[in-house]
Amino acid sequence: MKFQHRRAACTSTLLALLYCLPASCQSAGPSAALPDDPGYLQQQAAAVGGDSSGTIQGTVADAHGGLVPKASVTLEQKGRSALRETTTDSGGHFAFANVAAGTYTVLISAPELKTFLSPPIVLAAGEHYELPETALPVVASTSVTVSANSVEVAEEELHREEQQRIVGIIPNFFTSFIYDAAPLNARQKFKLTSRALIDPTAFIGVAITAGIEQSRDTFPGWGNSDAASYGKRYAAGYGDELLTRMFTYALFPSILHQDPRYFYLGPSNKTSTRIWHAVSSGIITRGDNGRKQPNYSYVLGTAGAGALSSVYHPASDSAGYLAGLNVGVGIGSKAVQALIREFVWPHFTTHVPDYAKGKTAPPATTP
């Protein structure tokens, strides 16, 4: 009997102690994190309203596993310009701190290595995202591999090129300051060309050209004394611009798999090499496979546009004459324009990424 009384007394004492425990201790269940649990600190931060910003970080290496210091890393968000830019440290590591929740991509580039664009990164509030180690392949001098990823990289580079303007006004869309830029597909070539054709400066340029032709009585079959003759020259001038650009920058480059852009060589190369690179751009271009090729797209495009323009030019101007005139004038003017693109416009073009500096010169050889 004494034993039973003692057991009852102990039971009553234990129940009384449990009743006196704080409610927070009583409600603690299996899901509560212990102090040595990795999620413990996150739960505590959430309980006191901690910082909701996150981090995106990663490490950049080359195809052989070597770490890549000073690689350019850009954090971007769809529909917006580059948010932030940084470079990798001596260990190839980069980090973007205080990043708000959202969907991002990371663009990584380094000299003589292919540009990398990450898949979309969906960052939750307070998340610390580690990008898998990125291995950048060495740029091959003989070919360019076209893949789904290279199309995405080309789209991102194209978006940047569409923002390039000389003194912030005149478009400089067809200059690629990234010498090893990803090739454009047919849709992207038509997109870039169309963007240039509807830019306000295109209409202003045609208006000025038509005025000069009016004063010089170019194409005398239209006269030069009234608004109607000016209107004909303006319409014909825009028609010439439309046909020439569409044929030389979009249609034939798509059919023949050639790139219509001018690839900036940059000050790391010899002046004589840069001059030849610019002057020869009318007859030598880069194929979508990365190799240099005769510029069939430009020759056929200017000839075709000139011949077709005979439909709306005065009857005295034959298709053959206009085709030949277009080719001759086009190649000559392209050489002059390319020289300006190489040596002058880079100093005045806005929205060019800091890492886009043309072609990296090959290392000097020692005897």
Beta strands, then each sheet from edge to edge (+ up, - down):
strand 1: 54-62
strand 2: 72-76
strand 3: 84-87
strand 4: 93-99
strand 5: 102-110
strand 6: 113-117
strand 7: 121-123
strand 8: 128-130
strand 9: 134-136
strand 10: 165-166
strand 11: 170-171
strand 12: 175-176
strand 13: 262-263
strand 14: 284-286
strand 15: 292-294
strand 16: 349-350
sheet 1: 4+ 1- 8-
sheet 2: 4+ 1- 9-
sheet 3: 3+ 2- 5+ 6-
sheet 4: 3+ 2- 5+ 7-
sheet 5: 11+ 10- 16+
sheet 6: 12+ 13+
sheet 7: 14+ 15-
end
